[in-house]
Amino acid sequence: MPRAPRIEFENACYHIMARGNRREPIVFGDDDRKLFVKTLSEAATRYHWEVFAWVLMDNHYHFVLRNPQANLVEGMQWLQNAYTRRLNAKHQLWGHLFGGRYRSILIENQDSGGAVWRDYLRTVIDYVHLNPGRAGLVDGVDRVSTDYPWSSLAQGYQQPPTRRPKWLAVAEGLDLYGEKDTARGRRSFIARYDKWSADESGLEYEVDGGSFEARVKRGWFWGSEAFKEKLITVLENGPARESRDFRSSETSRDWEEKRAQEILKEGESHFGESLKELVEKQYGDWTRTSLAWAVWKETSMSHRWIAENLNLKSAANSSQQIRRFSQLDDQELPPKIRKWKKSRNAA
């Protein structure tokens, strides 16, 4: 599985998840759970994280946090290394505790400028808080927060400000749901989860028809198309795009497709015709193939994508046509196509 780059910028929001190595436990009792929460508290304080939600399960954890100083990678490295060292020393263990990299999914938030950012952030907070219910660790009869104490529901949203960590963004989290940071507002917030745990039909994690649960398994962001465009712009201006890990990641595919569409737009401008007109030209006219060649040369889009978008019948035909075009002497080409090829070679 390719390692997608971490995208960091000030005030970015993330869903973070990590599992134990080979899905084995990362805690062996309540003392270990306390140690984990203490280490998380130290990390959040050191790196100025603002945590909206967290939950600790036996073999994995989830966080939802905002990162004002764009230091997620540094902070997560410290957190996982510190907890691993402490747990290993306590139980006389050695080696890796967590299995591979932690997952980080960027979440649309207020700074993104989207119209429904609250929906996206609320969806993830709900997903994290309802983890114990989905795992069958609460029965829906009693209070969710009382039944399962190892989450921000019990240790944050149920508590008054004086009894919860300063790094927990409870007041802001409550405001996302239209609740105030009062005893009444906190009770109302908790009651919502109690009702959902008792009635699993309420466990929905979708915005605009998209499922957050699917994004936990694959994907790199949770937000609108406008938010994705912003993230791709961040990538375009950063060094991560040059890495081999980025080029083979899902993040890259979104960036590459955007770049391919830009090349086709440039082709429309160069040839003075719409893409629809260009792709309907007869075979033997190299205009369409010259566009396919430029996309193939300057992006990692597949021949299947090129064939579908440039009316080249099949991936095999796309490959054949592009190879033939590449081998042509430039003098064999019409002036406009020759000029296009020269400009793309110089790009």
LOZA-715691 format. One record per residue (C-alpha): residue number from 0; x negated, y, z negated. Coordinates in nm, 4 decimals. Each point is the difference from the previous one (the first is absolute). Layout:
<nodes>
node kemar->NUM | east->X | north->Y | up->Z
...
</nodes>
This chain:
<nodes>
node kemar->0 | east->0.0000 | north->0.0000 | up->0.0000
node kemar->1 | east->-0.1564 | north->0.3350 | up->0.1023
node kemar->2 | east->-0.0703 | north->0.2478 | up->-0.2772
node kemar->3 | east->0.1900 | north->0.3203 | up->0.0728
node kemar->4 | east->-0.1717 | north->0.3183 | up->-0.1191
node kemar->5 | east->0.1206 | north->0.1837 | up->-0.3080
node kemar->6 | east->0.1543 | north->0.3301 | up->0.0961
node kemar->7 | east->-0.0543 | north->0.2624 | up->-0.2682
node kemar->8 | east->0.1173 | north->0.3599 | up->-0.0214
node kemar->9 | east->0.1030 | north->0.2262 | up->-0.2846
node kemar->10 | east->0.3379 | north->-0.0851 | up->-0.1591
node kemar->11 | east->0.0433 | north->-0.3179 | up->0.2030
node kemar->12 | east->0.2455 | north->-0.2490 | up->-0.1526
node kemar->13 | east->-0.0674 | north->-0.3737 | up->0.0056
node kemar->14 | east->0.1508 | north->-0.3328 | up->-0.0869
node kemar->15 | east->-0.2867 | north->-0.2115 | up->-0.1363
node kemar->16 | east->0.0151 | north->-0.3754 | up->-0.0476
node kemar->17 | east->-0.2636 | north->-0.2616 | up->-0.0843
node kemar->18 | east->0.0196 | north->-0.3719 | up->-0.0792
node kemar->19 | east->-0.2204 | north->-0.2316 | up->-0.1973
node kemar->20 | east->-0.2576 | north->-0.2028 | up->0.1884
node kemar->21 | east->0.1800 | north->-0.2998 | up->0.1588
node kemar->22 | east->0.3159 | north->0.1458 | up->-0.1614
node kemar->23 | east->-0.1289 | north->-0.1011 | up->-0.3421
node kemar->24 | east->0.0839 | north->0.2014 | up->-0.3158
node kemar->25 | east->-0.1595 | north->0.3361 | up->-0.0692
node kemar->26 | east->0.1237 | north->-0.0064 | up->-0.3622
node kemar->27 | east->0.0115 | north->-0.2881 | up->-0.2484
node kemar->28 | east->0.2024 | north->0.1547 | up->-0.2806
node kemar->29 | east->0.1301 | north->0.3252 | up->-0.1460
node kemar->30 | east->-0.3460 | north->0.1105 | up->-0.1162
node kemar->31 | east->-0.1150 | north->-0.0180 | up->0.3621
node kemar->32 | east->0.3067 | north->0.1940 | up->0.1105
node kemar->33 | east->-0.0858 | north->0.2705 | up->-0.2517
node kemar->34 | east->-0.3563 | north->0.0009 | up->0.1321
node kemar->35 | east->0.1254 | north->0.0442 | up->0.3556
node kemar->36 | east->0.2291 | north->0.2895 | up->-0.0949
node kemar->37 | east->-0.2855 | north->0.1625 | up->-0.1958
node kemar->38 | east->-0.2283 | north->-0.0298 | up->0.3043
node kemar->39 | east->0.2688 | north->0.1400 | up->0.2293
node kemar->40 | east->0.0461 | north->0.2905 | up->-0.2413
node kemar->41 | east->-0.3737 | north->0.0716 | up->0.0075
node kemar->42 | east->-0.0067 | north->-0.0116 | up->0.3810
node kemar->43 | east->0.3040 | north->0.2271 | up->0.0371
node kemar->44 | east->-0.1522 | north->0.2491 | up->-0.2441
node kemar->45 | east->-0.3499 | north->-0.0091 | up->0.1529
node kemar->46 | east->0.1222 | north->0.0400 | up->0.3578
node kemar->47 | east->0.3007 | north->0.2237 | up->-0.0738
node kemar->48 | east->0.2553 | north->-0.2385 | up->0.1494
node kemar->49 | east->0.3682 | north->0.0774 | up->-0.0450
node kemar->50 | east->0.1766 | north->-0.3356 | up->-0.0354
node kemar->51 | east->0.3725 | north->-0.0212 | up->0.0822
node kemar->52 | east->0.0353 | north->-0.3717 | up->-0.0709
node kemar->53 | east->-0.2014 | north->-0.3075 | up->-0.0935
node kemar->54 | east->0.0653 | north->-0.3610 | up->-0.0888
node kemar->55 | east->-0.2340 | north->-0.2723 | up->-0.1170
node kemar->56 | east->0.0924 | north->-0.3598 | up->0.0831
node kemar->57 | east->-0.1943 | north->-0.3147 | up->-0.0902
node kemar->58 | east->-0.1946 | north->-0.0220 | up->0.3257
node kemar->59 | east->0.0419 | north->0.3431 | up->0.1619
node kemar->60 | east->0.0796 | north->0.3637 | up->-0.0609
node kemar->61 | east->0.1689 | north->0.2902 | up->0.1797
node kemar->62 | east->-0.0495 | north->0.3777 | up->-0.0325
node kemar->63 | east->0.1635 | north->0.2991 | up->0.1648
node kemar->64 | east->-0.2245 | north->0.3001 | up->-0.0395
node kemar->65 | east->-0.0867 | north->0.3420 | up->0.1351
node kemar->66 | east->-0.3682 | north->0.0768 | up->0.0453
node kemar->67 | east->-0.0630 | north->0.3779 | up->-0.0275
node kemar->68 | east->-0.3764 | north->-0.0216 | up->0.0512
node kemar->69 | east->-0.0154 | north->-0.2522 | up->0.2875
node kemar->70 | east->-0.2084 | north->-0.2441 | up->-0.2060
node kemar->71 | east->0.2040 | north->-0.3202 | up->0.0265
node kemar->72 | east->-0.2868 | north->-0.2215 | up->0.1204
node kemar->73 | east->-0.2361 | north->0.1143 | up->-0.2753
node kemar->74 | east->0.2681 | north->-0.0323 | up->-0.2672
node kemar->75 | east->0.1226 | north->-0.3425 | up->0.1092
node kemar->76 | east->-0.3554 | north->-0.1314 | up->0.0152
node kemar->77 | east->-0.0547 | north->0.1159 | up->-0.3564
node kemar->78 | east->0.3334 | north->-0.1392 | up->-0.1238
node kemar->79 | east->-0.0349 | north->-0.3498 | up->0.1440
node kemar->80 | east->-0.3688 | north->-0.0322 | up->-0.0837
node kemar->81 | east->0.0474 | north->0.1273 | up->-0.3566
node kemar->82 | east->0.2947 | north->-0.2290 | up->-0.0713
node kemar->83 | east->-0.1754 | north->-0.3023 | up->0.1544
node kemar->84 | east->-0.3124 | north->0.0587 | up->-0.2129
node kemar->85 | east->0.2048 | north->0.0459 | up->-0.3169
node kemar->86 | east->0.2192 | north->-0.3062 | up->0.0554
node kemar->87 | east->-0.2954 | north->-0.2185 | up->0.0983
node kemar->88 | east->-0.1941 | north->0.1071 | up->-0.3104
node kemar->89 | east->0.3002 | north->-0.0635 | up->-0.2238
node kemar->90 | east->0.0666 | north->-0.3528 | up->0.1310
node kemar->91 | east->-0.3594 | north->-0.0881 | up->0.0913
node kemar->92 | east->0.0888 | north->-0.0234 | up->0.3689
node kemar->93 | east->-0.1933 | north->0.1091 | up->0.3066
node kemar->94 | east->0.0615 | north->0.0852 | up->0.3654
node kemar->95 | east->0.2771 | north->0.1746 | up->0.1862
node kemar->96 | east->0.3339 | north->0.0545 | up->-0.1690
node kemar->97 | east->0.1918 | north->0.1556 | up->0.2895
node kemar->98 | east->0.0517 | north->-0.1671 | up->0.3356
node kemar->99 | east->-0.1384 | north->0.2181 | up->0.2771
node kemar->100 | east->0.0818 | north->0.3669 | up->0.0399
node kemar->101 | east->0.2851 | north->0.1748 | up->-0.1704
node kemar->102 | east->0.2829 | north->0.1024 | up->0.2336
node kemar->103 | east->0.0687 | north->0.3717 | up->0.0369
node kemar->104 | east->0.3011 | north->0.1297 | up->0.1927
node kemar->105 | east->0.0350 | north->0.3737 | up->0.0522
node kemar->106 | east->0.3408 | north->0.1383 | up->-0.0968
node kemar->107 | east->0.1634 | north->0.3086 | up->0.1427
node kemar->108 | east->0.0271 | north->0.2691 | up->-0.2665
node kemar->109 | east->0.0960 | north->0.3653 | up->-0.0346
node kemar->110 | east->-0.3255 | north->0.1302 | up->0.1486
node kemar->111 | east->0.0724 | north->-0.1929 | up->0.3198
node kemar->112 | east->0.2823 | north->0.2345 | up->0.0931
node kemar->113 | east->0.2409 | north->-0.2788 | up->0.0914
node kemar->114 | east->0.3723 | north->0.0363 | up->-0.0563
node kemar->115 | east->0.0511 | north->-0.3281 | up->-0.1875
node kemar->116 | east->-0.3232 | north->-0.0294 | up->-0.1981
node kemar->117 | east->0.1930 | north->-0.0514 | up->-0.3249
node kemar->118 | east->0.1655 | north->-0.3104 | up->0.1436
node kemar->119 | east->-0.3339 | north->-0.1558 | up->0.0902
node kemar->120 | east->-0.1588 | north->0.0698 | up->-0.3386
node kemar->121 | east->0.3076 | north->-0.1143 | up->-0.1949
node kemar->122 | east->0.0087 | north->-0.3253 | up->0.1969
node kemar->123 | east->-0.3518 | north->-0.0914 | up->-0.1087
node kemar->124 | east->0.0556 | north->0.0982 | up->-0.3632
node kemar->125 | east->0.3077 | north->-0.2240 | up->-0.0066
node kemar->126 | east->-0.1894 | north->-0.2844 | up->0.1642
node kemar->127 | east->-0.2705 | north->0.0130 | up->-0.2669
node kemar->128 | east->0.2352 | north->0.0328 | up->-0.2968
node kemar->129 | east->0.2152 | north->-0.2928 | up->0.1142
node kemar->130 | east->-0.2917 | north->-0.2431 | up->0.0357
node kemar->131 | east->0.0735 | north->-0.1788 | up->-0.3297
node kemar->132 | east->0.3647 | north->-0.0407 | up->0.1021
node kemar->133 | east->-0.0926 | north->-0.1508 | up->0.3352
node kemar->134 | east->-0.2418 | north->-0.2355 | up->-0.1757
node kemar->135 | east->0.2712 | north->-0.1189 | up->-0.2392
node kemar->136 | east->-0.1699 | north->0.1450 | up->-0.3081
node kemar->137 | east->0.3152 | north->0.1856 | up->-0.1074
node kemar->138 | east->0.3497 | north->-0.1426 | up->0.0059
node kemar->139 | east->0.1989 | north->0.3176 | up->0.0596
node kemar->140 | east->0.1887 | north->-0.0360 | up->-0.3298
node kemar->141 | east->-0.2192 | north->0.2167 | up->-0.2184
node kemar->142 | east->-0.1862 | north->0.3159 | up->0.0876
node kemar->143 | east->-0.2607 | north->-0.0462 | up->0.2730
node kemar->144 | east->-0.2504 | north->0.2189 | up->-0.1852
node kemar->145 | east->0.0435 | north->-0.1927 | up->-0.3258
node kemar->146 | east->-0.0227 | north->-0.3403 | up->0.1642
node kemar->147 | east->-0.3215 | north->0.0798 | up->0.1853
node kemar->148 | east->-0.2319 | north->0.2427 | up->-0.1808
node kemar->149 | east->-0.2928 | north->0.0043 | up->0.2462
node kemar->150 | east->0.1156 | north->0.2715 | up->0.2365
node kemar->151 | east->0.0537 | north->0.3739 | up->0.0187
node kemar->152 | east->0.3683 | north->-0.0542 | up->-0.0776
node kemar->153 | east->-0.0731 | north->-0.1182 | up->-0.3534
node kemar->154 | east->-0.3149 | north->0.2026 | up->-0.0615
node kemar->155 | east->0.1022 | north->0.3170 | up->0.1833
node kemar->156 | east->0.3540 | north->0.0613 | up->0.1174
node kemar->157 | east->0.1536 | north->-0.1376 | up->-0.3195
node kemar->158 | east->-0.2219 | north->0.2175 | up->-0.2207
node kemar->159 | east->0.0164 | north->0.3684 | up->-0.0969
node kemar->160 | east->-0.2895 | north->0.2186 | up->0.1251
node kemar->161 | east->-0.1931 | north->-0.0230 | up->-0.3275
node kemar->162 | east->-0.0128 | north->-0.3822 | up->0.0156
node kemar->163 | east->-0.1173 | north->-0.0576 | up->0.3556
node kemar->164 | east->-0.3293 | north->0.0582 | up->0.1863
node kemar->165 | east->-0.0525 | north->0.3400 | up->0.1597
node kemar->166 | east->-0.1050 | north->-0.1660 | up->0.3276
node kemar->167 | east->0.3479 | north->-0.1483 | up->0.0461
node kemar->168 | east->0.2030 | north->0.2350 | up->0.2210
node kemar->169 | east->0.3284 | north->-0.0850 | up->-0.1737
node kemar->170 | east->0.1646 | north->0.3427 | up->0.0125
node kemar->171 | east->-0.0672 | north->0.0276 | up->0.3729
node kemar->172 | east->0.1093 | north->-0.3585 | up->0.0544
node kemar->173 | east->0.3299 | north->0.0645 | up->-0.1783
node kemar->174 | east->0.0537 | north->0.3132 | up->0.2079
node kemar->175 | east->-0.0251 | north->-0.2096 | up->0.3184
node kemar->176 | east->0.3184 | north->-0.1740 | up->-0.1162
node kemar->177 | east->0.1757 | north->0.3157 | up->-0.1147
node kemar->178 | east->-0.0608 | north->-0.0712 | up->-0.3689
node kemar->179 | east->-0.1500 | north->0.2248 | up->-0.2675
node kemar->180 | east->-0.2706 | north->-0.1025 | up->-0.2448
node kemar->181 | east->0.2444 | north->-0.0218 | up->-0.2898
node kemar->182 | east->0.1230 | north->-0.2953 | up->-0.2045
node kemar->183 | east->0.3160 | north->-0.0038 | up->0.2080
node kemar->184 | east->-0.1854 | north->0.0253 | up->0.3316
node kemar->185 | east->-0.2391 | north->-0.2786 | up->-0.0947
node kemar->186 | east->0.2867 | north->-0.2265 | up->-0.1084
node kemar->187 | east->0.1783 | north->0.0617 | up->0.3279
node kemar->188 | east->-0.3171 | north->-0.0812 | up->0.1941
node kemar->189 | east->-0.0551 | north->-0.3269 | up->-0.1893
node kemar->190 | east->0.3678 | north->-0.1001 | up->0.0272
node kemar->191 | east->-0.0293 | north->0.0102 | up->0.3786
node kemar->192 | east->-0.2633 | north->-0.2751 | up->-0.0071
node kemar->193 | east->0.1944 | north->-0.2036 | up->-0.2545
node kemar->194 | east->0.2971 | north->0.0012 | up->0.2367
node kemar->195 | east->-0.2128 | north->-0.0951 | up->0.2987
node kemar->196 | east->-0.1657 | north->-0.2882 | up->-0.1849
node kemar->197 | east->0.3410 | north->-0.1343 | up->-0.0966
node kemar->198 | east->0.1242 | north->0.0311 | up->0.3575
node kemar->199 | east->-0.2706 | north->-0.0995 | up->0.2491
node kemar->200 | east->0.2109 | north->0.1304 | up->0.2891
node kemar->201 | east->-0.1191 | north->0.3439 | up->-0.1050
node kemar->202 | east->-0.3669 | north->-0.0799 | up->0.0550
node kemar->203 | east->-0.0552 | north->0.1869 | up->0.3252
node kemar->204 | east->-0.3261 | north->0.1584 | up->0.1088
node kemar->205 | east->0.0823 | north->0.1518 | up->0.3368
node kemar->206 | east->-0.0158 | north->0.3471 | up->0.1521
node kemar->207 | east->0.1228 | north->0.0723 | up->0.3527
node kemar->208 | east->0.0432 | north->-0.3724 | up->0.0615
node kemar->209 | east->-0.3600 | north->-0.0822 | up->-0.0942
node kemar->210 | east->-0.0859 | north->-0.2412 | up->-0.2787
node kemar->211 | east->-0.2676 | north->0.0908 | up->-0.2524
node kemar->212 | east->-0.0322 | north->-0.3658 | up->-0.0976
node kemar->213 | east->-0.1174 | north->-0.0734 | up->0.3550
node kemar->214 | east->-0.2540 | north->0.2811 | up->-0.0299
node kemar->215 | east->-0.1459 | north->-0.1562 | up->-0.3136
node kemar->216 | east->-0.0895 | north->-0.3054 | up->0.2069
node kemar->217 | east->-0.1219 | north->0.1899 | up->0.3058
node kemar->218 | east->-0.0355 | north->0.3610 | up->0.0970
node kemar->219 | east->-0.1916 | north->0.2961 | up->-0.1294
node kemar->220 | east->0.2492 | north->0.2799 | up->-0.0635
node kemar->221 | east->0.3574 | north->0.0480 | up->-0.1209
node kemar->222 | east->0.1653 | north->0.3052 | up->0.1482
node kemar->223 | east->0.1417 | north->0.1693 | up->0.3055
node kemar->224 | east->-0.1488 | north->0.0210 | up->0.3489
node kemar->225 | east->-0.0983 | north->0.3603 | up->-0.0778
node kemar->226 | east->-0.1957 | north->-0.1257 | up->-0.3011
node kemar->227 | east->-0.1739 | north->-0.2602 | up->0.2154
node kemar->228 | east->-0.1031 | north->0.2748 | up->0.2431
node kemar->229 | east->-0.1535 | north->0.1929 | up->-0.2884
node kemar->230 | east->-0.1974 | north->-0.3035 | up->-0.1142
node kemar->231 | east->-0.1269 | north->-0.0668 | up->0.3508
node kemar->232 | east->-0.1200 | north->0.3602 | up->0.0167
node kemar->233 | east->-0.1911 | north->-0.0565 | up->-0.3245
node kemar->234 | east->-0.1624 | north->-0.3035 | up->0.1600
node kemar->235 | east->-0.0888 | north->0.1901 | up->0.3155
node kemar->236 | east->-0.1961 | north->0.2527 | up->-0.2041
node kemar->237 | east->-0.1706 | north->-0.2490 | up->-0.2290
node kemar->238 | east->-0.2960 | north->-0.2408 | up->0.0227
node kemar->239 | east->0.2034 | north->-0.3151 | up->-0.0750
node kemar->240 | east->0.1151 | north->-0.0274 | up->0.3621
node kemar->241 | east->-0.3504 | north->-0.0988 | up->0.1111
node kemar->242 | east->-0.0199 | north->-0.3101 | up->-0.2185
node kemar->243 | east->0.0492 | north->-0.3518 | up->0.1348
node kemar->244 | east->0.2498 | north->-0.0671 | up->-0.2778
node kemar->245 | east->0.2142 | north->0.2910 | up->0.1136
node kemar->246 | east->-0.0071 | north->-0.0948 | up->0.3666
node kemar->247 | east->0.1446 | north->-0.3447 | up->-0.0745
node kemar->248 | east->0.2568 | north->0.1084 | up->-0.2591
node kemar->249 | east->0.3725 | north->0.0663 | up->0.0238
node kemar->250 | east->-0.0717 | north->0.3625 | up->-0.0830
node kemar->251 | east->-0.2114 | north->0.0188 | up->0.3135
node kemar->252 | east->0.2755 | north->-0.1372 | up->0.2218
node kemar->253 | east->0.2274 | north->0.2921 | up->-0.0840
node kemar->254 | east->-0.2820 | north->0.2464 | up->0.0670
node kemar->255 | east->-0.0983 | north->-0.1739 | up->0.3240
node kemar->256 | east->0.3573 | north->0.0020 | up->0.1317
node kemar->257 | east->0.0278 | north->0.3727 | up->-0.0694
node kemar->258 | east->-0.3251 | north->0.0561 | up->0.1906
node kemar->259 | east->0.1234 | north->-0.2155 | up->0.2906
node kemar->260 | east->0.3172 | north->0.2074 | up->0.0260
node kemar->261 | east->-0.2128 | north->0.3169 | up->0.0036
node kemar->262 | east->-0.2049 | north->-0.1387 | up->0.2917
node kemar->263 | east->0.3193 | north->-0.0678 | up->0.1952
node kemar->264 | east->0.1142 | north->0.3576 | up->-0.0688
node kemar->265 | east->-0.3350 | north->0.1263 | up->0.1291
node kemar->266 | east->0.0540 | north->-0.2146 | up->0.3100
node kemar->267 | east->0.3400 | north->0.1613 | up->0.0602
node kemar->268 | east->-0.1650 | north->0.3420 | up->-0.0158
node kemar->269 | east->-0.2877 | north->-0.0996 | up->0.2256
node kemar->270 | east->0.2133 | north->-0.1611 | up->0.2717
node kemar->271 | east->0.2894 | north->0.2456 | up->-0.0324
node kemar->272 | east->0.2623 | north->-0.2739 | up->-0.0269
node kemar->273 | east->0.2001 | north->-0.1571 | up->-0.2811
node kemar->274 | east->-0.1064 | north->-0.3335 | up->-0.1417
node kemar->275 | east->0.3190 | north->-0.1527 | up->0.1421
node kemar->276 | east->-0.1014 | north->0.1154 | up->0.3480
node kemar->277 | east->-0.3585 | north->-0.1172 | up->-0.0469
node kemar->278 | east->0.0866 | north->-0.3534 | up->-0.1115
node kemar->279 | east->0.2433 | north->-0.0487 | up->0.2875
node kemar->280 | east->-0.2625 | north->0.0532 | up->0.2689
node kemar->281 | east->-0.0510 | north->-0.2901 | up->0.2366
node kemar->282 | east->-0.2730 | north->-0.2563 | up->-0.0544
node kemar->283 | east->-0.3069 | north->0.1011 | up->0.1912
node kemar->284 | east->0.0258 | north->0.3569 | up->-0.1318
node kemar->285 | east->-0.2740 | north->0.0229 | up->-0.2638
node kemar->286 | east->0.1633 | north->0.2799 | up->-0.2019
node kemar->287 | east->0.1822 | north->-0.2280 | up->-0.2394
node kemar->288 | east->-0.3022 | north->-0.2271 | up->-0.0351
node kemar->289 | east->-0.2235 | north->0.2999 | up->-0.0701
node kemar->290 | east->0.2211 | north->0.0839 | up->-0.2984
node kemar->291 | east->-0.0153 | north->-0.3602 | up->-0.1194
node kemar->292 | east->-0.3778 | north->0.0041 | up->0.0370
node kemar->293 | east->-0.0286 | north->0.3191 | up->-0.2081
node kemar->294 | east->0.2134 | north->-0.1456 | up->-0.2812
node kemar->295 | east->-0.2000 | north->-0.3247 | up->0.0082
node kemar->296 | east->-0.3318 | north->0.1885 | up->0.0020
node kemar->297 | east->0.0785 | north->0.2486 | up->-0.2776
node kemar->298 | east->0.2163 | north->-0.2023 | up->-0.2402
node kemar->299 | east->0.0342 | north->-0.3550 | up->-0.1263
node kemar->300 | east->0.3569 | north->-0.0430 | up->0.1262
node kemar->301 | east->0.0672 | north->-0.3480 | up->0.1327
node kemar->302 | east->0.0572 | north->-0.0857 | up->0.3656
node kemar->303 | east->0.3529 | north->-0.0998 | up->-0.0982
node kemar->304 | east->0.0694 | north->0.3518 | up->-0.1302
node kemar->305 | east->-0.1556 | north->0.1546 | up->0.3115
node kemar->306 | east->0.2036 | north->-0.2245 | up->0.2297
node kemar->307 | east->0.3261 | north->0.0782 | up->-0.1807
node kemar->308 | east->-0.0560 | north->0.3753 | up->-0.0010
node kemar->309 | east->-0.1416 | north->0.0337 | up->0.3522
node kemar->310 | east->0.2165 | north->-0.2491 | up->0.1861
node kemar->311 | east->-0.2858 | north->-0.2386 | up->0.0783
node kemar->312 | east->0.2105 | north->-0.3190 | up->-0.0230
node kemar->313 | east->-0.2164 | north->-0.1952 | up->-0.2455
node kemar->314 | east->-0.3074 | north->0.0148 | up->-0.2218
node kemar->315 | east->-0.1899 | north->-0.2147 | up->0.2514
node kemar->316 | east->0.0903 | north->0.2366 | up->0.2822
node kemar->317 | east->-0.1045 | north->0.3002 | up->-0.2082
node kemar->318 | east->-0.3387 | north->-0.1578 | up->-0.0658
node kemar->319 | east->-0.0470 | north->-0.0846 | up->0.3683
node kemar->320 | east->0.1032 | north->0.3447 | up->0.1267
node kemar->321 | east->-0.2219 | north->0.1830 | up->-0.2499
node kemar->322 | east->-0.2980 | north->-0.2199 | up->0.0869
node kemar->323 | east->0.0469 | north->0.0665 | up->0.3722
node kemar->324 | east->0.0337 | north->0.3747 | up->-0.0634
node kemar->325 | east->-0.3188 | north->0.0030 | up->-0.2099
node kemar->326 | east->-0.1941 | north->-0.1635 | up->0.2833
node kemar->327 | east->0.1147 | north->0.2422 | up->0.2705
node kemar->328 | east->-0.2476 | north->0.2476 | up->0.1439
node kemar->329 | east->0.1231 | north->0.3458 | up->-0.0984
node kemar->330 | east->-0.0165 | north->0.1098 | up->0.3635
node kemar->331 | east->0.2728 | north->-0.2529 | up->0.0822
node kemar->332 | east->0.2438 | north->0.1838 | up->-0.2246
node kemar->333 | east->0.2251 | north->0.2944 | up->0.0928
node kemar->334 | east->-0.1386 | north->0.3335 | up->-0.1284
node kemar->335 | east->0.2490 | north->0.0388 | up->-0.2868
node kemar->336 | east->-0.0623 | north->-0.3505 | up->-0.1309
node kemar->337 | east->-0.3753 | north->0.0416 | up->0.0463
node kemar->338 | east->0.0139 | north->0.3221 | up->-0.2040
node kemar->339 | east->0.2067 | north->-0.1761 | up->-0.2711
node kemar->340 | east->-0.2487 | north->-0.2854 | up->-0.0226
node kemar->341 | east->-0.2929 | north->0.2404 | up->-0.0211
node kemar->342 | east->0.1678 | north->0.2015 | up->-0.2773
node kemar->343 | east->0.0739 | north->-0.3134 | up->-0.2050
node kemar->344 | east->-0.3565 | north->-0.1268 | up->0.0383
node kemar->345 | east->-0.1218 | north->0.3328 | up->-0.1309
node kemar->346 | east->0.2423 | north->-0.0037 | up->-0.2953
</nodes>
